[in-house]
Each structure stands twice: as structure tokens, then as C-alpha cells.
Amino acid sequence: MNCNRCHHTDEAHSKSENNNSLMRAGKCQIPTCTCQQYLDPIQEIDEDLL
């Protein structure tokens, strides 16, 4: 899945060693990217449906 902010894959974002949740993925590991937090596009769609 791709980040809604930077459009890089979730694998490009840092993950906590204790948690594999996408909701807690951190900044993008791509050297030229300034995205600081993974934003799940599914979460945004869910909020629109509410």
C-alpha cells in the first residue's frame, strides 16, 4: 500500500521493532523524501464514509 502523503510504499517507511502496524509507521526512508509519518489511504476513505 502507498502512503497518502508521499505516495511511497509502506515498506519505505520506518517501523517500530515492537509493532508491525501500519498505523504506527514512521518517516519515509527514501533519502529525498521529507514525509515524517505514514498516512494510510484506507483510513482516510473510512473517515469519509462516516
Phi and psi in degrees as GROMACS dihedral restraints (atoms count N, CA, C in turn):
[ dihedral_restraints ]
;  ai    aj    ak    al  type     phi  dphi    fc
    3     4     5     6     1  -104.0    20    10
    4     5     6     7     1   147.5    20    10
    6     7     8     9     1   -66.2    20    10
    7     8     9    10     1   137.8    20    10
    9    10    11    12     1   -74.2    20    10
   10    11    12    13     1   -18.7    20    10
   12    13    14    15     1   -86.6    20    10
   13    14    15    16     1   -54.3    20    10
   15    16    17    18     1  -107.8    20    10
   16    17    18    19     1    -9.8    20    10
   18    19    20    21     1    68.4    20    10
   19    20    21    22     1    12.7    20    10
   21    22    23    24     1   -85.0    20    10
   22    23    24    25     1   158.6    20    10
   24    25    26    27     1   -67.4    20    10
   25    26    27    28     1   160.4    20    10
   27    28    29    30     1   -63.1    20    10
   28    29    30    31     1   -26.8    20    10
   30    31    32    33     1   -66.0    20    10
   31    32    33    34     1   -22.3    20    10
   33    34    35    36     1   -78.4    20    10
   34    35    36    37     1   -13.0    20    10
   36    37    38    39     1   -95.4    20    10
   37    38    39    40     1   143.3    20    10
   39    40    41    42     1   -67.2    20    10
   40    41    42    43     1   145.8    20    10
   42    43    44    45     1  -122.2    20    10
   43    44    45    46     1   148.6    20    10
   45    46    47    48     1   -71.8    20    10
   46    47    48    49     1   143.1    20    10
   48    49    50    51     1   -63.1    20    10
   49    50    51    52     1   -31.4    20    10
   51    52    53    54     1   -91.6    20    10
   52    53    54    55     1    -6.4    20    10
   54    55    56    57     1  -143.1    20    10
   55    56    57    58     1   125.4    20    10
   57    58    59    60     1   -99.5    20    10
   58    59    60    61     1     7.4    20    10
   60    61    62    63     1   -67.0    20    10
   61    62    63    64     1   135.4    20    10
   63    64    65    66     1   -66.5    20    10
   64    65    66    67     1   -26.5    20    10
   66    67    68    69     1   -66.1    20    10
   67    68    69    70     1   -19.8    20    10
   69    70    71    72     1  -112.9    20    10
   70    71    72    73     1    18.9    20    10
   72    73    74    75     1   -71.1    20    10
   73    74    75    76     1   143.9    20    10
   75    76    77    78     1   -96.8    20    10
   76    77    78    79     1  -144.2    20    10
   78    79    80    81     1   -70.2    20    10
   79    80    81    82     1   158.9    20    10
   81    82    83    84     1   -73.7    20    10
   82    83    84    85     1   137.7    20    10
   84    85    86    87     1   -88.6    20    10
   85    86    87    88     1    -4.6    20    10
   87    88    89    90     1   -67.4    20    10
   88    89    90    91     1   124.6    20    10
   90    91    92    93     1   -54.3    20    10
   91    92    93    94     1   -34.3    20    10
   93    94    95    96     1   -92.4    20    10
   94    95    96    97     1    -0.6    20    10
   96    97    98    99     1   -93.2    20    10
   97    98    99   100     1   138.1    20    10
   99   100   101   102     1  -105.4    20    10
  100   101   102   103     1     7.3    20    10
  102   103   104   105     1   -64.1    20    10
  103   104   105   106     1   126.9    20    10
  105   106   107   108     1   -99.5    20    10
  106   107   108   109     1   -11.8    20    10
  108   109   110   111     1  -153.7    20    10
  109   110   111   112     1   131.1    20    10
  111   112   113   114     1   -66.1    20    10
  112   113   114   115     1   130.3    20    10
  114   115   116   117     1  -114.9    20    10
  115   116   117   118     1   115.5    20    10
  117   118   119   120     1   -74.0    20    10
  118   119   120   121     1   120.7    20    10
  120   121   122   123     1   -64.4    20    10
  121   122   123   124     1   -28.3    20    10
  123   124   125   126     1   -65.1    20    10
  124   125   126   127     1   -39.9    20    10
  126   127   128   129     1   -60.8    20    10
  127   128   129   130     1   -41.5    20    10
  129   130   131   132     1   -65.8    20    10
  130   131   132   133     1   -39.6    20    10
  132   133   134   135     1   -63.1    20    10
  133   134   135   136     1   -43.6    20    10
  135   136   137   138     1   -59.7    20    10
  136   137   138   139     1   -41.2    20    10
  138   139   140   141     1   -65.4    20    10
  139   140   141   142     1   -36.4    20    10
  141   142   143   144     1   -65.0    20    10
  142   143   144   145     1   -33.8    20    10
  144   145   146   147     1   -71.7    20    10
  145   146   147   148     1   -25.4    20    10
